[in-house]
Amino acid sequence: MVLNSALLYHQFEVAGKSVLELGAGLGLPGLTSVLLGAKLSLITEYPDEAIVKMLEQNRRANLNEEEQTRCRVMGHAWGEPVDALIEVNGGNQFDLVFVADCIWMVEQHELLLQTCLRTLNRDGGRIVLTCFPHTGKLNVERFFCLLTDAGMVYEPFKAKIPVEGISFTDSDGEPVSLGRNILDLVQCYVIKFKE
Ligand SMILES: C[S@@+](CC[C@H](N)C(=O)[O-])C[C@H]1O[C@@H](n2cnc3c(N)ncnc32)[C@H](O)[C@@H]1O
């Protein structure tokens, strides 16, 4: 939601760009990218049939026909070959890779990083990564050590979020409110290859 809010405030321009979302959950930033004019948004999740089906339903329920042509859903387990992902983007790496709340699984760090390194465009590509305090300071540091060793650099940024926080209804139709006090705790980073 915080990454999505940063997109809605145009902290990262997605119009005309190719976007890859990893470990997408519901795929919110990937879907928003389409609405903001992304050339292609590829939303990926662990290749479990039920998860991918749910994401596909989300894609159809939230995008019109034209928008759906710019959005794809695929299963991808981190560290697995990325040929199919690159092929969807016309044989090119992606301009933006979104990683929201995925680095708390420390045993997955190397695999997640492999996918990032293989899919990010070396010429100007950016990873936008967010993590909640439950990730743990040491886990965050570990992931950033790995990516620095792999030739990447990172910078924290403050995501813009609405003053009143974010409200929505859950799948049972119940209202949920996330206040700024919670959302402000989310750490946000932009990552790129060292020039
Ligand atoms: C905490 S959720 C974050 C979901 C979403 N990005 C968000 O911010 O709400 C982490 C996601 O990573 C996915 N995941 C976990 N291990 C994975 C793996 N090895 N390969 C691909 N996805 C994985 C899970 O299915 C889960 O949806």
PDBQT file of the ligand as one rigid body, heavy atoms in Angstrom, charges set to zero:
ROOT
HETATM    1  C1  LIG A 201       4.298 -10.473   2.799  1.00  0.00    +0.000 C 
HETATM    2  S1  LIG A 201       3.802 -10.933   1.210  1.00  0.00    +0.000 S 
HETATM    3  C2  LIG A 201       3.877  -9.387   0.339  1.00  0.00    +0.000 C 
HETATM    4  C3  LIG A 201       2.807  -9.316  -0.681  1.00  0.00    +0.000 C 
HETATM    5  C4  LIG A 201       2.684  -7.963  -1.374  1.00  0.00    +0.000 C 
HETATM    6  N1  LIG A 201       3.897  -7.637  -2.100  1.00  0.00    +0.000 N 
HETATM    7  C5  LIG A 201       2.341  -6.888  -0.368  1.00  0.00    +0.000 C 
HETATM    8  O1  LIG A 201       3.164  -6.004  -0.119  1.00  0.00    +0.000 OA
HETATM    9  O2  LIG A 201       1.229  -6.943   0.160  1.00  0.00    +0.000 OA
HETATM   10  C6  LIG A 201       5.192 -11.835   0.496  1.00  0.00    +0.000 C 
HETATM   11  C7  LIG A 201       4.803 -12.511  -0.810  1.00  0.00    +0.000 C 
HETATM   12  O3  LIG A 201       5.929 -13.172  -1.351  1.00  0.00    +0.000 OA
HETATM   13  C8  LIG A 201       5.489 -14.382  -1.965  1.00  0.00    +0.000 C 
HETATM   14  N2  LIG A 201       6.618 -15.334  -1.957  1.00  0.00    +0.000 N 
HETATM   15  C9  LIG A 201       7.186 -15.947  -0.894  1.00  0.00    +0.000 A 
HETATM   16  N3  LIG A 201       8.198 -16.721  -1.267  1.00  0.00    +0.000 NA
HETATM   17  C10 LIG A 201       8.275 -16.618  -2.610  1.00  0.00    +0.000 A 
HETATM   18  C11 LIG A 201       9.132 -17.195  -3.594  1.00  0.00    +0.000 A 
HETATM   19  N4  LIG A 201      10.093 -18.050  -3.244  1.00  0.00    +0.000 N 
HETATM   20  N5  LIG A 201       8.938 -16.868  -4.886  1.00  0.00    +0.000 NA
HETATM   21  C12 LIG A 201       7.962 -16.001  -5.241  1.00  0.00    +0.000 A 
HETATM   22  N6  LIG A 201       7.117 -15.414  -4.370  1.00  0.00    +0.000 NA
HETATM   23  C13 LIG A 201       7.271 -15.725  -3.066  1.00  0.00    +0.000 A 
HETATM   24  C14 LIG A 201       4.352 -14.852  -1.069  1.00  0.00    +0.000 C 
HETATM   25  O4  LIG A 201       3.466 -15.698  -1.781  1.00  0.00    +0.000 OA
HETATM   26  C15 LIG A 201       3.721 -13.552  -0.628  1.00  0.00    +0.000 C 
HETATM   27  O5  LIG A 201       2.613 -13.168  -1.397  1.00  0.00    +0.000 OA
ENDROOT
TORSDOF 0
